[in-house]
Amino acid sequence: MSAGVNLKELAAELKLSPSTVSRALNDSYEISEETKKKVVSMAEKLNYQPNPFARSLRENKSKTIAVVMPERMSSFFAKVIDGIEEVTQQHGYHLLVYSTHEDVEREKKIVNLLMNGRADAIVMSVSSQTSDISHLTRLHDRGFPLVFFDRICPDIPTTKFITNDYESSFEGTKHLIQQGCRKIAFLMLSKELSITKERYRGYLDALKSAGLSPEPSLHITCAHEEEKNIEAIRNMLLSKERPDGIVSSVEKLALATYHAVKRTDIKIPEDLKIISFFSNLSIAGLLTPSLTTITQPAFSIGEECAKMLIKKLTKPRQPDLPNQVISIPSKITIRSSTIAV
């Protein structure tokens, strides 16, 4: 007997989308009886083998939502988890939290593991190495409820939660310009990330609107090792093209900048002004000098991700998650790192 086909192969044979075939096999009210009969007949003919997740979801046995993120130590991701749990615990769901450690191969292994039925849905922020999205496409094609946040995958037709990265970066850069900065550096982890692209675009447009030209030597793509980042930033600060302002696109690079500055004679904010995307407000206020931040609404993003999935998992006859991007605004808080006394 044939080993059978999967959902995507069955859909290709029928010339229908995988989501339509999935709904037909699950007797969805959205699918006509004629299409249901056609799908069931072909499934029997080709010995279609449903994946374990689909059966688990129909029987509502798992009561688990997986959270896949680049790292757990970041206060942003920790607050997102808190927001998710705030909602899921009220409905009897618990979380499985996975860290990719910015490794796309690890991310692929986690996704493959989850496709075997270990969770009912996934909340995900992709790694900085993720450019090939075939593993995520495969996951979505199987009808797996999937929501992205922060580092989203624009090409997967599902719901994504972000903050207003472009506008926040534009306003943050504009603030530095208003404080007299003319040579502003931009620190990033990866040019491939959706959030980096939007924050970088906002930074460039703010420079352009002020009549300033971007200097490629001040656009630093950092590594994931803290010491390497500290040295790279220190070298930039000691170069002939030393910046007088820095926009840090992620929290960890702002902290690396503070460490780098300590290894020089540079003073914040007299010689160098810093603004950063940041979530841990308690730390921002304790830094010397206190850090001007673009605060991401991490807890709210987690809550909204969870609400979307809980509705999908607990309400009968729910349609597929809509292909939409939902933006929750960030907030700029001015502190001593950008205001000279």
N, C-alpha and C positions, 0 to 999 in steps of 0.2 A: 504494500500500500504506500502511496505517496506520503512524504513527511508533512505535506500540507503547506499552505501559504499563510503569510501574515496579513494584517489588515491593509497595509499599503499595497501589497501585491494584489489582493482581492479587489481593492478599489481601482487599481490600474486596469485590471481585466474588465471591470464593469464600466470604466470611463467615468467614474464618479469620484468625488473628493473623499479622503479617508474619514473625515468627520461625518459626512452624509451616510457612508456605509456603517459607521459605528452607531449612529442614531437609529438607522434602520434595524440593525441587529438587536438594539435595545428597545425596539417597539416604540420609538418616540412618536408623539402626536404630530410632530413637525413633518414627518415623512409620509407620503401617500401609501396606501395599501398596495398599489401596483408596484411601486419601487421596493417596498419591503419584501414582497414575494419574489421579485427579481433577484434581490440581494441574497435572500435565504437560499434560493435555489442554486445560485452560483457558489455560495459558501459550502453547501453540501457537495456539489460537484467537484470542487477543488480541494476538499478536505481542509477547510479553513480552521486554523488553530487559534482560538482567542488567547490573548495574553493574560497572565494571572492577575494583573492589576484590574482588568475590566471585570473579571468575576468578583474580585474583592470589593470593588466599588459598588456593584449591583447589590451584593449581599451586605454592604455597609459594615464590614468586619474590622477594618484597620483602625479607624478613628485616629489616624496619624497624618500630620502634615510635615513634609520635609522642608528644611530651610538650607539652601546651598549658597555659601558666601565665600569671598576670598580669604577672610581672616576673622577670628573671634576676638582678638585683642583690641581692635578698633572700637572706640566708644560709639561711633556711628552704628556699626553693625550690632553691637550689644543693645543699643537702644531700640533698633528695629525689632530684634528678638523680643524685647520687653513688650513692645506694642502688639506684636503678633500674639504673644501669650495672653495678653490682657483680654483678647477676644476669644481665642480658641478654648481657653479653660472654661469659659462660660457655657460652651457647647459640648464639653466632654472630650475635646480633641487634645492630643499632646503632640509635642514637636520632636522631630529628629533633626539635629543640627549637624551639618557637614561643612568642613572648611577645605577649600581647594588649595590654600596656601599659594595662590596665584599660579597654579600649575594646571594647564589645560588638560594634560593627560590624566591627572588625578580627577579633574572635573568630569571627564568622559567616563571614567570608571564609576564614579558616584552616580552619574545619570543611568548607566547600564544597570547598576545595582537596584536603583529605584524603579526601573521599568519592570522588575520582577515582582512587584507588588508589595514593597515594603512601606509604601505610603499612599494615601489617597490623592494627594496633590503636592505641588512644589511651589515654593516661593524662592526666587533665585536672583542673584546678582553675579554676573559672569566674571571670570578671571581676566587679568590684564593681558593674558596670552591668547584669549579666545578670538580667533578670526575665522577659522573653519567652524561653521555652526551645524554641520551635518548631524551631530549627536542630538542637538536640541530640536532640529527639524524632525528627526525620527521620533523623539519623545512626543512632540506636539501632534504628529500625524497619527499616533496611536490613541488620540483622544484624551490624553492625560491632562487634567486641569493644571495649567502652568501660568504663573504670574511673575513678571520681572519687576525689579525695583532698582533704582540708582543706576547701576551699570546694566543697561538694558540691551536687548537684542532686537533692533528695529524690524528685522525681516521676518520675525516669527509673529504671525497674526493672532496676538492675544493682548491682554491688558498689561500696561506698563505704568509704574508709578515713579515719577521723578520729581525733582525740585526745579525751580526756574534757573537753571545753571547759566544760561547765556545772560539773562538780565542781571543776575547777581554778580557775575564776573565783570560785566560792563560797569556796574555801579561801584564795585569794589576798586577796580582800576581807576575809575573816574575820581574816587575819593583820594587815592594816592596822588593823582595829578593835581587835584585841588590843594593838596598839602605841599606842593612844590616839586614833586618827583618828576624827573624827565627821562631817566634811564631805568625802566622798570623791567625786572626779570619775571619770567613765568616758570614755575616748577611743576613738573608733571611726572606721573609714573609710566604711562603708556599712551602713545598717540592713537592707539586703536580703540580705546574706550569711548563709549558714547558720551559720558560725562566730560571727559577731557576735551573732546572735539567742541562741545558746546561752551565750555569754560574758556578754552583757548580762543574761540571765535569772539566771545564777548570781550576778552582782553584786547585782541587785535583791533576790534571796532572802536573801543574806547580810546586807544592810542590814535587811531586814524581821525576820530572826531575832534581830537585835541591838536591835530596837526603834527603828531609825533610819529617817527618812523620806527618800526620794530627792529631790534638788533638780534639777529640769529644767535649770536654768541651768548645771549642772555635767556635763551629758551632751553632749559635744561631738562632732559629726560633722565630721571633718576632710576636707581636699581631698587631691589627689595632688601638689600643689606644696609642697615643703618649707618655703619661706619663708612661704607663707600659713598653714601649720600652726603654725609657730613664733610668728607674730604672734597667731594665734587663741588659742593656749595662754598666751602672755604676757599678753594682755588679760584672760583668765580669772584668771590669777594676781594681777593688779593690781586686780581688781574688789572690791567690798564683800563679795561672796559667795565670797571666795578659799577654795579647798579646802586641807585639811591632808593629804590623801592622794590619790593618783592610781592608777587601774587602767588601764593601756594595753593595748588589745586586740590591738595589733600592734607589732612591733619598731620600725618606722620612727617611730611616734609617741612611743615612749619616748625615742629619740634627739632628736626635735624638742623634747621637754619639757626635756631637759638644756640644749639651746641656748637655749630660752626663759628658763630659770631664770638663765642667765648674764647676761641682759639686765635682771635685777632684783636686788634686795638679798636675795632669799630664799635660805635655806640648806637643803640636803638633808643629813641627814634631820631636822634640828632644827625647821624650819618646814614642810617638805613631805616626805612619804614616798612613794616610787614603787615599784610592782611592775608587771612587764610580761611578756606572752607574748613569748618570745625564743628564738632558736636559736643565735646566735653567742656561745657561752660565752666565747671568748677576748676578745671585745670587752666583754662584760658585766663581766668582772673588771678590765678596764683603765680603765673609766669612773671618774670621780672625783665622788662616791664610787661604789664598785662597786655594780652594779645587782642587786636581788633579782629573780629570774626564775622564770617558769613555762616550763620548757624542753620544747618539743615534740619528740617522737622522730622528727625529719624523715627521718633515714637509714633507720630501720626502716620507716617508712611507704612510702618508695620501694622498699625491698626487697620488701615484701609486695605492693605493686601489681604489680611485675614478676613475682613468682612466680605470681600469679594468672593473668596474661596469658600467660606462657610455657607454663604447663600447658595453657591453652586452645589455644595455637597449635601446640604440638609433640606433644601426645598425641592419638591417633586417637579419633574418636567422642565428643568432649567435649560435655556438655550446655551450654546457655546459662549465662552467668555468673549466679550466684544474686543475687536481689534482697535484699541484706543490708547492714547497716552494721556495720563492724568498728572497734572503738575500741581504740587503743593508748595507754596512760596517759602523761600528762605528769608532770613532776617539779618541785616547787617547791624552789628553792635560795635560802636566806636570805643576803643580803649587806648591805652598809653602808647602802644607800639606804632601808632601813626600820628600821634599828636605831640609835637615838641612843646615842652613846658616853657 
